[in-house]
């Protein structure tokens, strides 16, 4: 029963099956992982990068992804504009996104992560518009939630990298995009029964 920690590159689809239509030329998990029978326990959209967990154990996959057992996840988010105290306070409080209200979370402004790999293609830069980085830690994860949260406070997301899931992080497991490592299931310590 492998538990795989994978650093998903930018623009890679979070699936193994081939895509049809306009996304048919995009890479998928199958281009990086040739381990039979594994599936993602949670997803990242194609525009996001960073850590994912994959396993061949359906029960473990369900437990990791189930809302009652969500592992805390930290996202490093480069936003268009300067994240001030007011924006950070709004991000941390329950935020009404229209179809749901977020749970309280942790959001702090951080220095530019110099250890982070360059994105290919790079984000756009404008001389007249500064950017800033925020670390957001959530224990929930709805579709495109972080992007929707930053947009709701007037700070559109330019780059989003999931840097940790529960006890696993890019600090403890320094993986470049497209790299993976098997980790012990016991380290996960999923919540609940």
C-alpha positions in Angstrom: 0.0 0.0 0.0 2.2 2.9 -1.2 1.5 6.5 -0.2 3.2 8.7 -2.7 4.1 12.4 -2.2 4.2 14.1 -5.6 5.1 17.7 -6.6 2.6 18.4 -9.4 4.0 20.8 -12.0 2.1 23.8 -13.4 -0.5 22.9 -16.2 -0.5 19.2 -15.4 -4.0 17.7 -15.2 -4.8 15.9 -11.9 -5.9 12.6 -13.5 -4.4 9.6 -15.2 -6.9 9.1 -18.0 -6.2 10.8 -21.3 -8.1 14.1 -21.9 -10.1 14.8 -25.1 -10.8 18.1 -26.7 -8.8 21.3 -26.2 -6.9 19.9 -23.2 -5.8 16.7 -25.0 -2.2 18.1 -25.4 -1.8 18.8 -21.7 0.3 16.4 -19.6 -1.4 14.4 -16.9 -0.3 12.4 -13.8 0.4 9.4 -16.2 3.3 11.4 -17.7 5.1 11.3 -14.3 3.9 8.3 -12.3 4.0 4.8 -13.6 2.9 3.1 -10.4 -0.1 0.8 -11.1 -3.4 1.3 -9.3 -2.7 4.6 -7.5 -5.1 7.5 -7.5 -5.0 11.1 -6.1 -6.3 11.7 -2.6 -7.5 15.2 -3.3 -6.8 17.4 -6.3 -5.1 20.5 -7.5 -6.3 22.4 -10.6 -4.1 22.6 -13.6 -3.1 26.2 -12.8 -1.8 25.2 -9.4 1.4 23.5 -8.4 2.7 21.6 -5.5 2.2 18.6 -3.2 -0.3 15.9 -3.8 -0.9 12.5 -2.0 -1.6 9.4 -4.1 -2.4 5.9 -2.9 -3.7 2.5 -4.1 -5.8 2.1 -0.9 -9.3 3.2 -1.6 -10.2 3.4 2.1 -7.1 5.6 2.8 -7.8 7.7 -0.2 -11.4 8.3 1.0 -10.2 9.1 4.5 -7.6 11.6 3.3 -10.1 13.4 1.0 -13.2 13.2 3.2 -14.2 16.5 4.7 -14.4 15.1 8.2 -10.7 14.0 8.1 -9.2 16.9 6.1 -5.5 17.3 6.7 -4.3 20.9 7.1 -2.9 22.2 3.8 -0.7 25.2 3.3 -0.7 27.2 0.1 1.9 29.7 -0.9 0.0 32.3 -3.0 1.6 35.1 -5.0 -1.1 37.8 -5.4 -1.5 40.8 -7.6 -1.2 43.7 -5.1 0.0 44.2 -1.6 -1.6 42.0 1.1 -2.2 44.4 4.0 -3.5 43.7 7.5 -7.1 44.3 6.4 -7.0 41.8 3.6 -5.3 39.2 5.8 -7.9 39.6 8.5 -10.7 39.1 5.9 -9.0 36.0 4.6 -8.7 34.5 8.1 -12.3 35.1 9.1 -15.2 33.2 7.5 -15.5 34.6 4.0 -18.8 34.4 2.0 -17.9 33.2 -1.5 -21.5 33.1 -2.7 -22.1 29.4 -2.8 -20.4 28.7 0.6 -18.8 30.4 3.5 -15.2 29.5 4.3 -14.1 28.2 7.7 -11.6 30.4 9.6 -8.1 29.8 8.4 -4.5 31.1 8.9 -3.3 33.7 6.4 0.0 35.5 6.9 2.1 37.6 4.5 5.5 36.1 3.9 8.7 37.1 2.1 9.2 35.9 -1.5 10.1 32.2 -1.2 13.6 32.3 -2.7 13.8 28.5 -2.6 10.8 28.1 -5.0 11.5 26.9 -8.5 10.8 29.3 -11.3 7.5 28.7 -13.0 7.4 27.9 -16.7 6.0 30.0 -18.2 6.7 32.8 -15.7 3.9 34.8 -14.3 3.3 38.2 -15.9 5.0 41.1 -14.2 4.0 44.8 -14.4 6.3 47.6 -13.2 3.3 49.6 -11.9 1.6 46.8 -10.0 3.5 45.1 -7.1 2.9 41.6 -6.0 3.1 39.9 -2.6 3.1 36.4 -1.1 0.7 35.0 1.4 0.8 31.6 3.2 -2.8 30.3 3.7 -3.4 27.2 5.8 -6.9 25.6 5.4 -8.5 22.5 6.8 -11.1 22.4 4.0 -10.7 22.5 0.3 -13.4 23.4 -2.1 -12.9 23.8 -5.8 -10.6 26.7 -6.5 -11.1 28.0 -3.0 -7.8 29.8 -2.4 -8.1 31.6 -5.7 -11.7 32.6 -5.0 -10.7 33.8 -1.5 -7.9 36.1 -2.6 -10.1 37.5 -5.4 -12.8 38.2 -2.9 -10.4 40.5 -0.9 -9.2 42.2 -4.1 -5.9 40.3 -4.5 -6.1 38.1 -7.6 -3.9 35.0 -7.4 -1.0 35.0 -9.9 0.7 31.8 -8.7 -0.5 29.1 -6.2 1.8 26.4 -4.8 0.6 23.8 -2.2 3.6 23.6 0.1 2.3 21.1 2.7 -0.3 18.5 3.4 -0.6 17.4 7.1 2.9 16.3 8.2 4.4 16.4 4.7 5.9 19.6 3.2 8.3 20.7 0.6 10.7 21.5 3.4 10.7 18.0 4.8 10.5 16.4 1.4 12.2 18.8 -1.1 10.9 17.6 -4.4 11.2 19.5 -7.7 8.2 19.6 -10.0 7.5 16.2 -11.4 9.4 14.3 -8.7 7.8 11.9 -6.2 8.8 9.9 -3.2 7.1 7.1 -1.2 6.3 8.0 2.4 5.1 5.9 5.3 1.4 5.8 5.8 1.9 5.9 9.6 3.2 9.4 9.3 -0.2 10.7 8.0 -2.1 10.3 11.3 -5.5 10.9 9.7 -8.1 12.3 12.1 -11.2 10.5 13.3 -12.1 6.8 13.3 
